Amino acid sequence: MKEKYDPRTIETEWQAFWEKTDLFKVSEDPSREKYYLLEMFPYPSGKIHMGHVRNYTIGDVVARYKRMRGFNVLHPMGWDAFGMPAENAAIANNTHPAQWTYDNIDAMRTQLKRLGFSYDWDREIATCRPEYYRWEQWLFIKMYEKGMAYRKESFVNWCETCQTVLANEQVEAGMCWRCGKPVRQKKLRQWFFRITDYAEDLLAYCDRLEGWPEKVTTMQKNWIGRSTGAEIHFPVENRDEAITVFTTRQDTVFGAAFMCLAPEHPLVTTLSHGTQQEAAVADFIDRMALSDRSSRAVEEYEKEGVFTGGYCINPMNGRRMPVYTANFALMEYGTGAVMSVPAHDQRDFEFARKYHLEIVVVVQPPNEELDPTTMTEAYAGDGTMVNSGAFNGLHNREAMEAIAGRMEKKGVGKKTVNYRLRDWGISRQRYWGAPIPMVHCKDCGIVPAAEADLPILLPEDAELLEGGKSPLPSLEAFIQTTCPGCGRPARRETDTMDTFVESSWYFDRYCSPRRHDAMFDKEAVDYWMPVDQYIGGVEHAILHLLYSRYFTRVLNELGLIDCKEPFTRLLTQGMVCKETVACPAHGFLFPEEIQESGEDRLCRKCGDQVTVGRVEKMSKSKKNVIDPNVLLDRYGADTTRLFCLFAAPPERDLEWSEQGVEGGHRFLNRVWRLFNAWEEAVREVSPSDGKGLPSEVKGLYRKTHGTIKKVTNDIEERFHFNTAISAVMELVNGMNAVETNAAAPENASRETAAVMKLAMETTVKLLSPMVPHFAEELWRATGHEGSVLLTSWPDYDEAALKTDEILIVVQVNGKLRGRFTIDADADQSAVKQRALEDDQVWKFIDGKAIKKVIVVKNKLVNIVV
């Protein structure tokens, strides 16, 4: 091996070897146990960032480790290439989304290969390719035929800047998750998937996802939001219709004093039409359309509303209730109508006090009598029913069941279950997405495109319109078609699918990505799925992960796959963080814009002293980013990987440290020098079997097996690569100690060289998943041909872990005066004799008479003088 560690040369050579030998190519093998390892695929932004590097390094370690454990490992990679992220970036860079996307895919593929990840690149997919989205369109048609997909008019979150609809989950504090501009409510006809049909099943299976972090399943449970209660119908005064509400507190229905409707509720404008309230209501609706209508934001608003001019009737007591439209009523929860009970709900109480509305107490707490005229807050606890007709005197929990039964008998309500989850709106008014395969015919209505016409191709030569608007509605060559039903001229649907549709089944396509006559090969999917280990950020806990679980159920119901859950285990890795640095004049600074001057840090642009801020997630906006290419050029892929693994456990945030990177690089150089020194001495010997070992290497032999056990357990049970690497570092220290304390390599005995070879080969194998290029080179240096990845993971010998020497402490009059090691099976007389032969101990006896010698077995000798 070369005297100096040269990562650039080594990594280039081994990456070429892996590619030439198809080392990572894999196929189904029923005789072997499979292991499907998958990291969430990236959207092609142009460059990978340190978050990518950490995520994919974690996955690569597991993939390589499992392969060495004998598993048939599937480890694919692809590109989440459609959607707003790519389109907005292309617009910002004045290029076409297609060109931008394909160029970025090429660039990022090169970067990923440079990091040495063990991907089967023959399985690479890009969701913007027709051969991929063709089957997404095919599935849409099947879902439409089964009633799983439908079209309806609804209020949607509309981003004017992005010119598209956003899912509720894509609105953050009233702003678009991508462009950061305000989102407003707009009424459009949209395509939806009936995810609510699976709400109960998705919720129930959350408790079966034992390999998922509890915080993720809790987030999904909360998003699905199951509530048990009652549906109640309040007749609208002078109209042949009713307002339906859902409530979990039907025991308080007799205290319902007014009704609140969401501003988007269709009855709001109907009730106000022709009344004195019409203008005020219209103004309120317009104002609400520009506000954040997410449940999180609404909770923080001051409660406000406007009387619609209409009334409804309480079906249980006949009370005439004014109908308001209020900012806290949401169409996305329940029915968009709130039965307001101000005595027993704080939000309703505040609203009633603000607008001088009636408050009626119907639940009295124990040992207290509430007076609505003096109440300062709502009472939401349990108690005794009052002002509730035949139910007076009952405990309110008992009354809930009785009132629900009475409503059912009267035909004005029923017990029911409600979910926070809403059907998934998948329509997007953007260009860069998979066209929805539907046709609008004047005679036949809306019908699916003929399967023979799939894929409905997105014209990649179309130019975006001003402001990023989709060209599809004005592109006659795309729009014009014939109806598959009657053959007459018709028009194509111009909406495209939400990008989360593509990412909801890509893991299935990886199983047989070159299958051209089907969505995937069922036998291949049945072999590989579900994914055994999925790795990605916790920010995807609701959107991507929930939609993927839903899609898997759809595919299962259609008989296309056998599993119901896509991911057996989930690891949500922490973020990569770094301190922010800002200049008073120039704002946030990139690391290369900062100059070190003694203990000071200065802005290179103006020379002023900078301010160091808190440690935050790396982001382009804060400029606290490190370009992985800089690390690769300076240190190489293996040092970069080592830092990502060693700096923190994968589930915790990783704080950037230049010293940490340097430390990893020094460690690899230290190992390199050690192997260089011992290369010739161990070349002709076999690894030690532990028999007939000289005393100076018994400890190293034991340490080697202990390290195998520690590293195996850390990877297998916890993915704690940091402690695994630390254990290998300790083993390397032990190997260096042999050279220091025993003999130089050229003078080492054959037994010593054999133990060193065992320790060296073990070190290579244990490090190979983490620093693969480095390990390949050292494997060759120890006299082996081929790849270390094709060898078996080392086993440890439990018997070898048992220490055959013990440490004995020597005391004189109870004070520590020495220590020595001795065979564990030595008898007490031998231990006593050894203690009395210790020159250091005799210094403290100092010629005094020994009164007695106390031996505590396997622990200490106390000499009393």
C-alpha positions in Angstrom: 0.0 0.0 0.0 1.1 3.6 -0.5 2.8 5.3 2.3 0.4 8.2 2.4 -3.4 8.1 2.6 -4.7 9.7 -0.6 -8.5 9.7 -0.6 -9.0 11.3 -4.0 -7.1 8.5 -5.8 -8.4 5.7 -3.7 -12.1 6.7 -3.9 -12.0 7.2 -7.7 -10.4 3.8 -8.2 -12.8 1.9 -6.0 -15.9 3.7 -7.3 -14.8 2.6 -10.8 -14.3 -1.0 -9.6 -17.8 -1.1 -8.0 -19.4 0.1 -11.2 -17.4 -2.2 -13.4 -18.2 -5.3 -11.4 -21.9 -4.4 -10.8 -21.3 -4.8 -7.1 -24.5 -3.2 -6.0 -26.8 -4.8 -8.6 -29.5 -7.0 -7.0 -32.3 -9.3 -8.1 -35.0 -11.3 -6.4 -33.7 -14.5 -4.8 -36.4 -16.5 -2.9 -33.7 -18.6 -1.3 -32.3 -15.6 0.6 -33.9 -13.3 3.2 -34.4 -9.9 1.7 -33.8 -6.5 3.2 -35.2 -3.4 1.6 -33.4 -0.3 2.7 -34.7 3.1 1.4 -34.0 6.7 2.1 -36.5 9.3 1.0 -35.6 10.3 -2.5 -34.6 13.9 -3.2 -36.1 16.5 -5.5 -33.4 17.6 -8.0 -32.6 21.0 -6.7 -29.2 21.1 -8.3 -26.8 20.2 -5.4 -27.0 17.8 -2.6 -26.7 19.5 0.9 -25.3 18.2 4.2 -28.8 17.0 5.2 -28.7 14.7 2.1 -25.2 13.5 2.9 -26.2 12.6 6.5 -29.4 10.9 5.5 -27.9 8.8 2.7 -24.8 8.0 4.7 -26.9 6.5 7.5 -28.8 4.4 5.0 -25.7 3.3 3.2 -24.2 2.0 6.5 -27.2 -0.1 7.2 -27.4 -1.4 3.6 -23.7 -2.4 3.6 -24.0 -3.9 7.1 -27.1 -6.0 6.2 -25.4 -7.2 3.0 -22.4 -8.5 5.0 -24.8 -10.2 7.3 -26.1 -12.2 4.4 -29.2 -10.4 3.4 -30.3 -9.8 -0.2 -30.3 -6.0 0.0 -32.3 -3.7 -2.2 -31.0 -0.1 -2.0 -32.3 2.1 -4.8 -32.2 5.8 -5.6 -34.3 8.1 -7.8 -35.7 11.6 -8.1 -38.9 13.2 -6.9 -38.8 15.4 -10.0 -42.2 16.8 -10.6 -43.9 19.6 -8.7 -43.6 23.2 -7.6 -40.0 23.0 -6.1 -38.5 22.2 -9.5 -40.8 24.6 -11.4 -40.2 27.5 -9.1 -36.4 27.0 -9.2 -36.5 26.8 -13.0 -38.5 30.1 -13.2 -36.0 31.8 -10.8 -33.1 30.6 -12.9 -34.8 31.6 -16.2 -34.8 28.1 -17.7 -37.3 25.4 -18.6 -38.4 23.1 -15.8 -37.6 20.0 -17.9 -34.1 21.2 -18.7 -33.5 22.4 -15.2 -34.7 19.0 -13.7 -32.7 16.7 -16.1 -29.5 18.8 -15.7 -29.8 18.7 -11.9 -30.4 15.0 -11.9 -27.2 14.5 -13.8 -25.3 16.7 -11.4 -26.7 15.2 -8.2 -26.2 11.7 -9.5 -22.5 12.5 -9.9 -22.3 13.9 -6.4 -24.0 10.8 -4.9 -21.7 8.4 -6.7 -18.8 10.4 -5.5 -19.9 9.7 -1.9 -19.7 6.0 -2.6 -23.3 5.1 -1.8 -24.2 1.5 -2.6 -27.1 2.2 -4.9 -28.4 -0.2 -7.5 -28.3 2.5 -10.2 -30.0 0.2 -12.7 -33.2 0.8 -10.8 -33.0 4.6 -10.9 -36.3 6.3 -11.6 -37.4 9.9 -12.2 -41.0 10.7 -11.5 -41.1 13.2 -14.4 -40.5 10.4 -17.0 -43.5 9.2 -19.0 -42.6 5.6 -18.2 -43.2 6.4 -14.5 -46.3 8.7 -14.5 -48.0 6.5 -17.2 -48.8 4.1 -14.4 -49.8 6.8 -12.0 -52.4 7.9 -14.6 -53.5 4.3 -15.0 -54.0 4.0 -11.3 -56.0 7.2 -11.2 -58.4 5.8 -13.8 -58.7 2.6 -11.7 -59.4 4.7 -8.6 -62.0 6.7 -10.5 -63.7 3.6 -11.7 -63.9 2.4 -8.1 -65.2 5.7 -6.8 -62.0 6.4 -5.0 -61.3 9.6 -7.1 -63.9 12.3 -7.7 -64.3 15.9 -8.6 -66.2 18.6 -6.7 -66.3 22.3 -6.1 -64.6 23.4 -2.9 -62.8 26.2 -1.3 -59.1 25.7 -1.6 -55.9 27.2 -0.4 -54.7 29.3 -3.4 -51.2 30.7 -3.8 -51.4 33.5 -6.3 -47.6 33.6 -6.7 -47.3 29.9 -7.4 -50.7 29.9 -9.3 -51.8 26.7 -7.7 -53.8 25.0 -4.9 -52.1 23.9 -1.8 -53.0 21.1 0.6 -53.8 22.2 4.2 -50.5 20.7 5.2 -48.7 22.9 2.7 -49.8 26.1 4.3 -47.6 27.3 7.0 -48.7 30.3 9.1 -50.9 31.5 6.2 -48.0 31.3 3.8 -47.1 29.0 0.9 -44.7 26.3 2.1 -42.5 26.9 -1.0 -42.5 30.6 -2.0 -43.5 32.1 1.5 -46.2 34.3 0.0 -49.7 34.7 1.5 -52.3 32.1 0.7 -56.0 32.9 0.2 -59.3 30.9 -0.1 -60.6 30.4 -3.5 -63.5 28.3 -4.9 -62.5 25.8 -7.6 -63.5 22.5 -9.0 -60.9 20.0 -7.9 -60.0 16.3 -8.0 -60.0 14.5 -4.8 -58.9 11.0 -3.5 -61.2 9.5 -0.8 -58.5 9.0 1.8 -61.3 9.4 4.5 -62.6 6.0 3.5 -59.5 4.6 5.1 -59.4 6.9 8.1 -60.3 4.3 10.7 -57.9 1.7 9.3 -55.0 4.2 9.0 -55.7 5.2 12.7 -55.9 1.6 14.0 -52.7 0.5 12.3 -50.8 3.4 13.9 -50.6 1.2 17.0 -49.1 -1.7 15.0 -46.2 0.4 13.6 -43.9 -0.8 16.3 -40.8 0.1 14.3 -41.9 3.8 14.0 -41.0 6.6 16.4 -43.8 7.3 18.7 -43.7 11.0 17.9 -44.5 10.2 14.3 -47.4 7.9 15.0 -48.8 10.4 17.5 -48.6 13.1 14.8 -50.5 10.9 12.4 -53.2 10.0 15.0 -53.7 13.7 15.7 -53.9 14.5 12.0 -56.5 11.8 11.4 -58.3 13.2 14.5 -61.0 10.7 15.5 -63.8 12.2 17.6 -66.9 10.4 19.0 -70.0 12.4 19.3 -73.3 13.2 17.6 -74.6 14.8 14.4 -77.5 17.2 15.0 -79.7 18.9 12.5 -80.9 22.5 13.2 -83.8 23.5 10.9 -83.2 26.9 9.2 -86.1 29.3 9.9 -88.4 29.8 7.0 -86.4 27.5 4.7 -86.7 23.8 3.8 -83.2 22.9 4.9 -81.2 22.3 8.1 -77.7 23.1 9.4 -75.9 20.0 10.4 -73.3 20.1 13.1 -71.0 17.6 14.7 -70.4 17.9 18.4 -68.6 15.8 21.1 -70.8 17.4 23.7 -74.4 16.6 22.8 -75.1 16.9 26.6 -75.0 20.6 26.1 -77.4 20.9 23.2 -80.1 22.5 25.4 -77.6 25.3 26.0 -76.9 26.0 22.3 -77.8 29.7 22.0 -76.4 30.7 18.6 -74.9 29.0 15.5 -71.6 29.9 13.8 -70.8 29.0 10.2 -67.4 29.0 8.5 -67.1 32.0 6.1 -66.8 29.4 3.2 -70.1 27.7 4.2 -72.6 27.9 1.3 -75.4 29.0 3.6 -73.6 32.2 4.7 -74.3 34.1 1.5 -77.7 32.5 1.1 -78.9 33.6 4.6 -77.5 37.2 4.2 -78.9 37.7 0.7 -81.4 40.6 0.6 -80.9 41.4 4.3 -79.3 44.5 5.9 -76.4 42.2 6.8 -75.5 41.3 3.2 -72.7 43.9 2.7 -71.2 43.2 6.1 -71.2 39.5 5.5 -69.6 39.9 2.0 -66.9 42.1 3.5 -66.2 39.6 6.3 -65.9 36.7 3.8 -63.5 38.7 1.6 -61.3 39.5 4.6 -61.3 35.9 5.8 -60.3 34.7 2.4 -57.0 36.5 2.8 -56.3 35.2 6.3 -54.6 32.0 7.4 -57.5 29.5 7.8 -55.4 26.7 9.3 -56.7 25.3 12.6 -53.4 26.3 14.3 -53.7 29.9 13.2 -57.4 30.2 13.9 -56.8 29.1 17.6 -54.7 32.2 18.0 -57.1 34.7 16.5 -59.3 37.0 18.4 -62.8 35.6 18.0 -64.9 37.7 15.6 -67.9 37.2 13.4 -70.9 38.8 11.7 -74.6 38.1 12.0 -75.9 36.7 8.7 -79.5 37.9 9.2 -80.8 34.4 9.5 -82.0 32.1 12.3 -82.1 28.4 13.0 -84.2 26.4 15.5 -82.7 24.2 18.3 -84.4 20.8 17.6 -84.4 19.8 21.3 -86.1 22.9 22.9 -87.3 25.1 20.0 -85.0 28.0 20.8 -84.6 30.5 18.0 -80.9 30.8 17.4 -79.2 33.6 15.5 -76.8 32.4 12.8 -73.3 34.0 12.6 -70.4 33.5 10.4 -67.3 33.4 12.5 -63.5 33.2 12.0 -63.1 30.2 14.3 -65.5 28.0 12.3 -63.7 25.8 9.8 -65.0 24.0 6.8 -62.2 21.4 7.2 -63.5 20.2 10.5 -66.9 18.6 11.1 -69.5 20.2 8.9 -68.3 23.8 8.9 -71.0 24.7 11.4 -70.5 25.1 15.2 -73.3 24.7 17.7 -72.3 27.4 20.1 -72.8 26.8 23.8 -71.2 29.8 25.6 -71.8 28.6 29.1 -69.6 25.5 28.5 -67.1 26.4 25.8 -64.6 29.2 26.3 -64.4 30.2 22.7 -68.2 30.5 22.5 -68.2 32.3 25.8 -65.8 35.0 24.6 -67.8 35.3 21.4 -71.1 35.7 23.3 -69.7 38.3 25.6 -68.3 40.3 22.7 -71.6 40.3 20.8 -74.0 40.3 23.8 -75.5 36.9 23.1 -77.5 34.8 25.4 -75.7 32.4 27.8 -77.6 29.4 29.2 -76.2 27.1 31.8 -77.1 23.4 31.3 -74.4 21.7 33.4 -74.0 22.7 37.0 -70.7 21.7 38.7 -70.7 19.9 42.1 -71.2 22.1 45.1 -71.6 25.3 43.0 -74.3 27.1 41.1 -73.3 29.0 38.0 -75.0 32.3 37.2 -74.6 33.3 33.5 -74.8 37.0 34.5 -71.7 36.7 36.7 -69.7 34.0 35.0 -66.2 35.1 34.0 -65.3 32.0 32.0 -67.0 28.9 30.6 -67.4 25.8 32.7 -66.3 22.8 30.6 -66.3 20.2 33.3 -68.8 17.5 34.4 -71.8 18.0 36.6 -75.5 17.8 36.9 -77.9 18.6 34.0 -80.2 21.6 34.4 -82.4 23.6 32.0 -82.5 20.4 29.9 -86.1 19.3 30.1 -86.5 15.5 30.9 -82.7 15.2 31.4 -82.5 17.5 34.4 -80.9 15.9 37.4 -78.8 13.4 35.4 -75.0 13.4 35.4 -74.0 14.9 32.1 -72.0 11.9 31.0 -75.0 9.7 31.6 -77.2 12.2 29.7 -75.0 12.1 26.6 -76.1 8.6 25.7 -79.7 9.4 26.6 -79.8 12.6 24.6 -78.3 10.9 21.6 -81.0 8.3 21.8 -83.8 10.9 22.0 -82.4 12.7 19.0 -82.4 9.5 16.9 -86.0 8.8 17.9 -87.0 12.4 16.9 -85.1 12.1 13.7 -83.0 15.2 14.4 -79.6 13.6 15.0 -77.6 10.5 15.7 -74.4 9.2 17.3 -71.5 9.3 14.9 -67.7 9.4 14.6 -66.0 12.3 12.9 -62.5 12.7 11.6 -60.3 15.7 11.3 -58.8 14.1 8.2 -60.2 15.4 4.9 -60.2 13.9 1.4 -56.9 14.6 -0.4 -57.2 17.3 -3.0 -54.7 16.4 -5.7 -55.5 19.0 -8.4 -52.7 21.5 -9.2 -53.0 24.3 -11.7 -49.3 24.0 -12.6 -47.5 22.8 -15.6 -44.7 20.6 -14.2 -46.7 17.6 -13.1 -48.4 14.5 -14.3 -51.5 15.3 -16.3 -54.7 14.1 -14.8 -56.0 11.5 -17.4 -59.6 12.7 -17.7 -61.5 14.1 -20.7 -64.3 16.7 -20.8 -67.0 15.9 -23.3 -70.1 18.0 -24.0 -72.2 14.9 -24.5 -70.6 12.3 -22.2 -69.5 14.6 -19.4 -66.2 13.9 -17.7 -64.8 10.5 -18.6 -61.4 8.7 -18.2 -59.0 8.7 -21.0 -58.6 5.5 -22.9 -55.9 3.2 -21.4 -54.5 2.8 -24.9 -53.8 6.6 -25.0 -51.6 6.4 -21.8 -49.4 8.0 -21.0 -51.1 11.4 -21.5 -47.8 13.2 -22.2 -46.8 16.4 -20.6 -45.5 18.5 -23.5 -41.9 19.2 -22.3 -41.4 21.9 -25.0 -44.2 24.1 -23.7 -43.1 27.5 -22.4 -44.4 28.8 -19.1 -46.6 31.9 -19.2 -46.0 35.1 -17.5 -45.9 34.8 -13.7 -45.3 31.0 -14.0 -48.8 30.2 -15.1 -49.4 26.9 -16.7 -49.5 26.9 -20.5 -51.6 23.8 -20.6 -55.1 25.5 -20.7 -54.0 27.5 -23.7 -52.1 24.8 -25.5 -54.5 23.6 -28.1 -52.2 20.7 -29.2 -52.5 19.4 -25.7 -56.1 20.2 -25.0 -57.8 18.9 -28.2 -58.7 15.2 -28.2 -61.6 12.9 -28.9 -64.0 11.5 -26.3 -63.2 7.8 -25.7 -66.9 7.2 -25.3 -68.6 8.8 -28.3 -65.6 9.8 -30.5 -66.6 13.4 -30.7 -64.2 16.3 -30.1 -63.4 16.8 -26.5 -60.9 18.6 -24.2 -58.3 17.2 -21.9 -58.2 18.0 -18.2 -55.5 20.7 -17.7 -54.9 20.2 -14.0 -51.8 18.2 -13.0 -51.4 15.9 -10.0 -50.0 16.9 -6.6 -46.3 15.9 -6.5 -47.1 13.8 -3.3 -48.9 11.4 -5.6 -45.6 10.5 -7.2 -43.9 9.9 -3.9 -46.7 7.8 -2.5 -45.8 4.7 -4.6 -42.3 5.1 -5.9 -41.0 2.5 -3.4 -43.2 -0.1 -5.2 -41.9 0.9 -8.6 -38.3 0.4 -7.5 -39.1 -3.3 -7.2 -39.4 -3.6 -11.0 -38.6 -0.2 -12.5 -38.2 -1.5 -16.1 -41.5 -3.3 -16.3 -43.2 -1.6 -19.3 -46.5 -3.5 -19.4 -47.6 -3.0 -15.8 -47.4 -0.7 -12.9 -44.9 -3.2 -11.4 -44.2 -6.9 -11.3 -46.4 -8.3 -8.5 -44.0 -11.2 -7.8 -41.1 -8.7 -7.4 -43.2 -6.4 -5.2 -44.4 -9.3 -3.0 -40.7 -10.3 -2.6 -39.3 -6.9 -1.7 -42.2 -5.1 0.0 -42.7 -3.8 2.6 -39.6 -1.6 3.0 -37.7 -2.9 6.0 -36.1 0.3 6.9 -37.2 3.8 5.7 -35.1 6.8 6.5 -36.0 10.5 6.2 -36.9 13.7 8.0 -39.6 14.1 10.6 -41.0 17.0 8.6 -42.6 14.3 6.3 -44.5 12.7 9.3 -47.9 13.8 8.0 -47.9 14.5 4.3 -45.7 11.9 2.6 -45.9 9.1 5.2 -49.7 9.3 5.6 -50.3 9.5 1.8 -47.9 6.5 1.3 -49.8 4.5 3.8 -53.1 5.4 2.1 -51.8 4.5 -1.4 -50.6 1.2 -0.2 -54.1 0.4 1.0 -55.5 1.4 -2.3 -53.1 -0.9 -4.2 -53.9 -3.6 -1.7 -57.6 -3.3 -2.2 -57.1 -3.3 -6.0 -55.2 -6.6 -5.6 -52.0 -5.2 -6.9 -49.9 -5.8 -3.8 -50.3 -8.0 -0.6 -49.1 -5.7 2.1 -51.1 -2.9 3.8 -48.2 -0.9 5.3 -45.3 0.3 3.2 -42.6 0.8 5.8 -41.8 -1.7 8.6 -39.3 0.5 10.4 -38.9 4.3 10.2 -35.9 6.3 11.3 -36.3 10.1 11.3 -32.8 11.5 11.4 -32.0 14.8 13.1 -31.1 18.0 11.2 -27.6 19.2 10.4 -27.1 22.5 12.2 -24.5 25.3 12.2 -24.2 28.7 13.9 -25.4 31.7 11.9 -23.0 34.6 11.3 -24.2 38.1 10.4 -22.7 41.4 9.4 -24.5 44.6 10.5 -24.2 45.9 6.9 -24.6 42.7 4.8 -26.8 40.5 6.9 -26.2 36.7 7.0 -22.9 35.6 5.6 -21.7 32.3 4.0 -18.7 30.7 5.7 -16.4 31.7 2.8 -17.5 35.4 3.4 -16.0 35.3 6.9 -12.3 36.1 7.7 -10.6 34.9 10.8 -8.3 37.6 12.4 -6.8 36.4 15.6 -9.8 35.9 17.9 -12.0 38.2 15.8 -14.2 37.2 12.9 -14.6 39.8 10.2 -16.8 40.3 7.2 -14.8 39.9 4.0 -17.0 42.4 2.2 -16.5 45.4 4.5 -14.1 44.3 7.3 -16.5 44.9 10.1 -16.7 42.5 13.0 -19.5 40.0 12.6 -22.1 38.7 15.1 -22.3 35.0 15.8 -25.9 33.9 16.2 -27.4 30.7 17.5 -27.0 27.2 16.1 -29.8 26.5 13.6 -30.7 24.1 10.9 -28.5 24.7 7.8 -30.4 26.7 5.3 -29.6 28.8 2.2 -31.7 31.7 3.7 -29.5 31.9 6.8 -26.4 31.1 4.7 -25.1 28.8 7.5 -24.4 26.0 4.9 -21.4 23.9 4.1 -21.1 22.8 0.5 -20.4 19.0 0.5 -18.2 19.4 -2.5 -15.8 21.5 -0.4 -15.5 18.6 2.0 -15.1 16.1 -0.7 -12.3 18.1 -2.4 -10.5 18.7 0.9 -10.9 15.5 2.8 -12.6 12.9 0.6 -15.9 11.0 0.9 -14.9 8.7 3.7 -13.9 11.5 6.1 -17.2 13.3 5.2 -19.2 10.2 5.9 -17.3 9.5 9.1 -18.1 13.0 10.5 -21.8 12.6 9.7 -21.8 9.3 11.6 -19.6 10.1 14.6 -20.8 13.6 15.6 -24.2 12.5 16.9 -26.6 9.6 17.0 -28.8 9.6 13.9 -32.0 10.6 15.6 -30.4 13.8 17.1 -29.4 17.0 15.5 -25.8 17.1 14.2 -23.9 20.3 14.9 -21.3 21.2 12.3 -17.7 21.2 13.6 -14.6 21.8 11.5 -12.7 20.2 14.4 -14.8 17.2 14.2 -14.1 16.7 10.5 -10.4 17.2 11.1 -10.5 14.7 13.9 -12.1 12.1 11.6 -9.4 12.7 9.0 -6.7 12.3 11.6 -8.2 9.0 12.7 -8.2 7.6 9.2 -4.6 8.7 8.7 -3.6 7.0 12.0 -5.2 3.7 10.9 -3.5 4.0 7.5 -0.1 4.4 9.2 -0.7 1.4 11.4 -1.7 -0.8 8.5 1.3 0.5 6.6 3.6 -0.5 9.4 2.2 -4.0 9.8 1.4 -4.8 6.2 4.4 -7.0 5.5 4.5 -8.6 9.0 0.9 -10.0 8.7 0.8 -10.8 5.0 1.9 -14.5 5.3 0.1 -15.3 8.6 -3.5 -16.4 9.2 -5.7 -14.5 11.7 -5.3 -15.9 15.3 -7.7 -18.5 16.7 -6.8 -17.5 20.2 -4.7 -20.5 21.1 -1.2 -20.3 22.6 -1.2 -16.5 22.8 1.7 -14.6 24.4 0.7 -12.5 27.3 1.3 -9.2 25.5 -1.5 -9.8 22.9 -4.1 -11.6 25.0 -5.7 -8.3 25.8 -5.8 -7.3 22.1 -7.4 -10.7 21.2 -10.1 -10.1 23.8 -10.5 -6.5 22.8 -11.0 -7.5 19.2 -13.9 -9.8 20.0 -15.4 -7.3 22.4 -15.3 -4.7 19.7 -17.1 -6.9 17.3 -19.9 -7.4 19.9 -20.1 -3.7 20.7 -20.2 -2.5 17.0 -22.7 -5.3 16.0 -25.1 -4.4 18.8 -24.8 -0.7 18.2 -25.7 -1.0 14.6 -28.2 -3.8 14.9 -30.2 -2.6 17.8 -29.9 1.2 17.9 -28.1 2.5 14.8 -25.7 4.3 17.1 -22.9 4.6 14.7 -21.1 7.1 16.9 -20.5 4.7 19.7 -19.7 1.9 17.2 -17.0 4.1 15.7 -15.7 5.0 19.1 -15.3 1.3 19.9 -13.2 0.8 16.7 -11.1 3.8 17.8 -10.4 2.0 21.1 -9.4 -1.2 19.2 -7.0 0.8 17.1 -5.5 2.3 20.2 -5.0 -1.3 21.5 -3.3 -2.3 18.3 -1.0 0.7 18.5 -0.2 -0.3 22.1 1.1 -3.7 20.9 3.6 -2.0 18.6 4.7 0.3 21.5 4.8 -2.3 24.3 5.5 -5.6 22.6 7.6 -5.4 19.5 8.2 -3.6 16.3 6.3 -5.2 13.4 9.4 -6.6 11.8 10.4 -8.3 15.1 7.0 -9.5 16.1 6.5 -13.2 16.8 4.2 -15.2 14.5 1.6 -15.4 17.3 1.7 -11.6 17.8 1.4 -11.0 14.0 -1.6 -13.4 13.9 -3.4 -11.5 16.6 -2.6 -8.2 14.8 -3.9 -9.7 11.5 -7.2 -10.7 13.2 -7.5 -7.2 14.7 -6.6 -5.5 11.4 -9.1 -7.6 9.4 -11.8 -7.0 12.0 -11.1 -3.2 11.9 -11.5 -3.2 8.1 -14.8 -5.1 8.2 -16.2 -3.1 11.1 -15.3 0.2 9.3 -16.3 -0.9 5.8 -20.0 0.2 6.0 -18.9 3.6 7.3 -15.8 4.4 5.2 -16.1 1.9 2.3 -13.3 3.2 0.0 -10.8 3.3 2.8 -11.8 -0.2 4.0 -11.5 -1.6 0.5 -7.9 -0.4 0.2 -6.9 -1.7 3.6 -8.6 -5.1 2.8 -6.3 -5.3 -0.2 -3.3 -4.4 2.0 -4.0 -7.3 4.3 -3.5 -9.7 1.3 -7.1 -10.1 0.0 -8.5 -9.8 -3.5 -12.0 -8.6 -4.4 -14.3 -6.4 -2.3 -14.6 -6.6 1.5 -18.4 -6.1 1.0 -18.6 -9.7 -0.3 -17.2 -11.1 2.9 -19.2 -12.0 6.0 -19.6 -9.7 8.9 -17.3 -10.9 11.7 -18.6 -13.0 14.5 -17.4 -12.7 18.1 -16.5 -15.6 20.4 -18.2 -15.2 23.8 -15.6 -17.3 25.4 -12.9 -15.0 24.2 -14.5 -12.1 26.1 -13.9 -13.8 29.4 -10.9 -12.3 31.0 -8.2 -14.7 32.1 -6.4 -12.2 34.2 -7.7 -10.1 37.0 -6.6 -6.8 38.6 -5.6 -7.1 42.2 -5.3 -3.9 44.4 -2.7 -3.9 47.2 -3.3 -1.9 50.3 -1.1 -1.2 53.3 -3.1 -0.5 56.4 -6.1 0.1 54.2 -4.4 2.6 51.9 -3.8 2.0 48.2 -0.1 1.3 47.6 0.0 -0.8 44.4 -1.8 -3.1 41.9 -0.9 -6.1 39.7 -2.6 -8.5 37.4 -2.6 -12.3 37.9 -4.3 -15.4 36.4 -7.9 -15.5 37.3 -7.6 -19.1 38.6 -4.6 -18.3 40.9 -5.2 -19.5 44.5 -5.1 -17.2 47.5 -1.6 -18.2 48.5 -0.3 -17.2 45.1 -2.1 -13.9 45.2 -0.6 -13.2 48.7 2.8 -14.2 47.6 2.7 -11.9 44.5 1.6 -9.0 46.7 4.5 -9.5 49.1 7.0 -9.6 46.2 6.0 -6.1 45.0 8.9 -3.7 45.6 6.6 -0.7 45.5 4.5 -2.2 48.4 7.6 -2.8 50.5 8.5 0.9 50.4 5.3 1.5 52.5 5.9 -1.4 54.8 9.1 0.4 55.6 10.7 -2.4 57.7 7.7 -2.8 60.0 6.5 -6.2 61.2 3.6 -7.6 59.2 0.8 -8.5 61.6 -1.5 -10.1 59.1 -2.4 -10.3 55.4 -6.0 -10.2 54.3 -6.9 -11.5 50.9 -10.3 -10.6 49.4 -10.8 -13.0 46.5 -10.4 -11.5 43.0 -10.3 -8.0 44.5 -7.6 -6.9 46.9 -4.8 -7.7 49.4 -4.6 -5.6 52.6 -1.3 -5.9 54.5 -1.6 -4.8 58.1 1.6 -3.6 59.8 
